[in-house]
Each structure stands twice: as C-alpha cells, then as structure tokens.
Amino acid sequence: MINYNGVIIEKSDLPSADIARAAMYGDAVFETLKMQEGKLFFIEDHYFRLMAGMRILRMPISMDFTPEFFVEQAERLAEEVAIENGRLRIQVVRVAHGKYTPAEEQSTVWWMELEELESIDYVHAEEGLTVDLFKDHYIQPGLLSTIKSSNSLPYVLGGIYARENNLDAVFMVNDNKMLVEANAANVFVLKGDVLRTAPLEDGALRGVFRKNLLNWAKEISLEVKEESINPFDLQKADEIWLTNTIIGVQWVEKYRKNTYKGDKAKELVALLQRKLNVLGSL
C-alpha cells in the first residue's frame, strides 16, 4: 500500500499517465526518510532539500506542501500499513504533456511508500565494508548533483559493478577524478583528528545526514573540512566512513590493498545513537 496524493492505494494501481515523465525522462525527485515509532527524523532538512530539488527542476509547488503536511500523510500511511519503524520514500513527479520539453500546463503528483526496517538503531558493525573505485562513469558536478532525482544511472551502474565484484559499495568520482561519494552514501575520510568530505561543488549530494555529521563530529574532537579529495588520499587515511540517514555510519575495512580500523567510527555511532534516542523521544 502507498499514499498517493492523500489516498491509500495499492502501488500497482498508480495511474500510468501520472508517472509517465518519471518513467520516460526521469523527471522526478524523491526523499528517503527514517521513521522510528511513527516519528520522522530530520523532517525539516528533508523537506527543504525536496523543495530545493523541485525549484531546481522548475516544478510547480503546491501550497499544501509543508513539513506538517508530509508528516500527517506519513502518519496516515504508517497507520494503514501497521509499520512504525521503517524507510519512508516520498516521490514527486511532474505531470505534463510533451516530450523532453513539458507543455506549459503542468502539475505534480506525489506518493509515499513505507518499507519496514529490521533494525532502526544506528549500530557499529564488527566487520567493515569492502569498497573499490568505480571509474566507468563520472558524477557531473552542478545543481543537479546536489538533489535526489530519478536520474540515477551512475549510482545504479555503480551498484551493479559492486555486486559483480563482490564489493559492499563503490566510490564515485567526478570528471576531474576527484572523490565525490559512494553509490548510496556520502564519504568521510579521517586522518589524525581531521575529518574531510567532498564539497558540494565537486558533485557531492547535499546529504541530510552529511549536513548534521559536519557538526556532530566536532563533539568527538574532530576538525571537519569540506575540501576536494584525491582518491590517492584514501590510501593514507586512518578511517573511511560511508554515511546516510538510514545506515548512519558504516566503516570501510578494505580498499584495494589497504585495511583500516573503525575505532573513531564506533565512538561516533555511540554518540549518534544517543542523539537518535533523544530525537525519538521528542
């Protein structure tokens, strides 16, 4: 079951005409949020990124679209499907006649779907990830790279490459061969007490978890920098982390011939779980 424009329907009943531009041209944006005990985390951050994405794509924005509106609609869906802890995806699609160029008369439709998660806690894994570099396709920096749109082919192909090579994830680079992110996460590189992540100007997604982690890391005595990262810097790192709202922080154990520890990641995960508990109690 999904919440389609405020009506609970089966996903298979989505009107094909309304979602045609998403299927044909990737003309859509989405957000993925974490829900715990029926409460959405970081709703304002996700809301503002969604609105920014719609503006960048020049989509008409309904006056109904407020953080409170999306919270109410998510609660309706959660009650209908009897899920309190899960992954909520909000998809917004442009509806218009035309081909690449949409007709002037436009509107949008939206839907939500909620997938139950086995564990909602942020947990430090005993074993780290095995990751390698993906160089078949590059991330093109710009406004479009900062939003979550349905134009996700580099990440799809990165994921396929990872599966075919028995990897947990891959690192993505831009056309200047600088590290941008992973195929489903932002990347942080720790050397000493300095934590670095790629700047948005290099093509990094404007990650909600990334934004908050830039502040949280200071609470465990780390200096945080947003600056370009050469893939060669990965081999000199003490720790490498992959982050997003759903997984929290995962540490990389193997990258090519290098092995890494996850001690500081473990300390950060403990801090994040305390913050998660506070957010869940509000």
N, C-alpha and C positions, 0 to 999 in steps of 0.2 A: 504494500500500500504506500502511496505517496500523497503529499499535499500539493494539489495542482491548482494554483490561483485561488486557494482558500477552500477547495473542495477535495475531500478524501476520495481517491480513485485507485484502481489497480494501475500499476505502471504500464502494463500492456495496453491500457486504454488512452494513453497520451495521444491527443489529436495530431496526426501526422503533418497536417498543414501548418500547425503552430510551431513545430520544431524543425521544419524543413531547412531553414537557413543554418541552423546548428549542424545538421547532418551534411548539407551541401557545401557550406563555406566556413564552418567553424565560427559562425557569427554569434558567439555566446560567451558569457563569463560565469564563473562559479566561485563558491567559497566552501571550504570544508572546516567544520567546527567540531569541537569536542563537547559532549554533553555528559554531565555527571549528576545523577539523582535528579534528572529533569532540568538541570540548570546549564546554560550555555556559557562557556568560558570565552573571555576576550571578545564579547559581542560587539563592543564599540569599535575595536580595531578591525574586526572582520567587516563590519558594516561600512566603515569609511573606505576600506580598500575596495569593497564591492561598488560603492558609489563612484569612486575614482575610476574604476575599470569601465563602468557604464558611460561615464563622461568621456573618457579617452576614446571609446568606441562610438561615441555620439549617439547613444541610445536614449530614447525618451524615458524620463524617470517619473514614475507615478508619485503623486503627493502622499499616497498611503505608505510609501517605503520609508519607514522609520525603524530604529532599533527595537522599539516596543512592538511594532507590527510583526517583525520577524520572530521575536521571542514568543509572542502569542501564537503565531502559526506553528512554530516548532513544538510548543507545548500541546497543541491540539493533535499534531501528528504523533507525538510520543505517547499520548494517552490512547490514541486509536490503535497503535501497533504494540502497546504494552512494553515499551522499551524506555528505560530511564538512563542507561549508560551506553553511549554509542557515538558513532561518527555521523554527523549531520551534513549533508551536501545541499547547498542552495544553488540552483541553476537558473540563470536569466537568459532568455533568447529573444533576439529581435524578430518581430513578425512584420513582413512586408513583401510585396510582390517585387519582381525584378530579379536580376541575376547578381553579378558582383555588386553592381550599384543598386541599392534598395530604392524602391519607389519613395516619393516624398511622404506619403501617408504611411506612418509607421506606428507600431505599438510594441509592447513586450509582454511575454508570459513568463511565469516562473513556476518552479516546483521544488519541493524538498523531499529528500528520501533519507531515512534513518537506518543505519546498519549497527547492529549490536556489537559491542566490543567485549572480548573475553575478560580483559583487564583494563580498568580505567586509570590505574595508578601509573605514575612515572617510575620505572624500575631500572636499576643498573644491572645490565646483563653480565653474567660471569665471563662469557666469551664475546669478544669484539667482532666487528664486521671485517669481511674481506672485500676490498674495493680496488678498482683499477681505473685507468684513464680511458675515456671514450672520446675518440677523435674523428669518428666517421662524419659527424655533423656538429656544427657550431651554434652556440647561442648568439643571436644578434642583439647587441645592446640597444636600448631605446625605451620609450614609454611602454611599449607592448610587452617588454620582458619583465616589467615590474608587476604585472597583473596576472591573474589566473584566468586565462581564456581557454576556449576549446581548441585553439590552435596549439596542440601539444605534441606534435610529431617528434621533435628531437628527444623528448622525455620518454615517449612510447618506444622509440628505437633504442634509446639507452637502456631501458628496462629489458627489452628483448636481448640485447647484447649481454647484459649482466646474467640473465638466465642461461643463455647459451654457453657462457664461460664459467658457470658455477660461482658467480660473484653475488654478494649481497646487494651491491649498489655500484654505480659508476660516477666518477667525477666528470662534470661537463665543463668545457672551455669555450671562450668566445673566439672571434675571428682573429684576435691578437694573441691567441694561445694562452690567455690568462685564465686561471681557475675561476669559475663562476659559482657553481653549486653542484649538488648531486642530482640524480634523476628524479628524486622525490623529496629533497630536503635542502636546506641551506647548509653551508660548510663553515666550520670554525677551526682554525689552526692555532695550536698552543705551542709556544717556545719560551721556556722560562716562565715569567709571570706576564707575558704579553700574549693576548688573545686577539687574533686577526680574523676578519671575514671580508669577503669581496664587497666592494661598494656597489650601490645600485647602478652607477654609471658604467660598470663593467658588464652589466646584464643580469645581476642577481635579482631574484624575486624579492619583492617587498614583503618578506615573511613576517607574519604576526608574531610567531614565537621568536624569530630573529630579533625583532624590534625590542621585545621585552628582555631577551637574554643579554642584549647590549648593556642593560642596566643591572640585571641580576648578577652578572659575572663580577661586577665591582664589589659585591658583597662577600666574595671569597677571595678578595685581594688580588684581582687580576686587572691589568691595564688593557683596555679594549681599543682596537683600532680598526677602522674601515679603510682598507687600502688594497691595492692590486696584489694578487698572489700568483707568483710563478709556480707552475707545477713542480719545479725543482725544489721549491721551498718545502714541499711535503716530505721530502726525504730527510730534511733536517729537523722536522718537528718533533716535539716530545709527545704530543697527543693530537689527534684529529677527531672532530665530532661532527655528526650529522644531526640536524635538528628540524623538527616541525611540531605543530600543535598536537598531533595525535601521538607520536612516539616520544616526544620530549627530547632527550639527548641520548644518542647512541654513539659509542666509541669505536673507532677503527683500530683493529688489531693488526691487519696485514694490508700493506700497499706495495705491490710488486715484491721486492726482496726485503723490504723493511718491515719491522714489527714495532708495535707501540704499546704503551700502557694506557690505562684508563683511570688512574688514581684521582686526578682532578675532576674528571667527568663524574666519578662516583660521589665526590663531595658536592658537586653541583646538583646532581639528581636528588640527593637528600634535601638540599635547600628547596628545590622545585616542588618536591612532594609536600613539604611544609606549606609552601605557598598555595599549592593546589588544595590542600585541606582547608586553608583559610578562605579561598575563593568559593569552595563548595559549601561552606557554612554561612555565607553571606545571604 
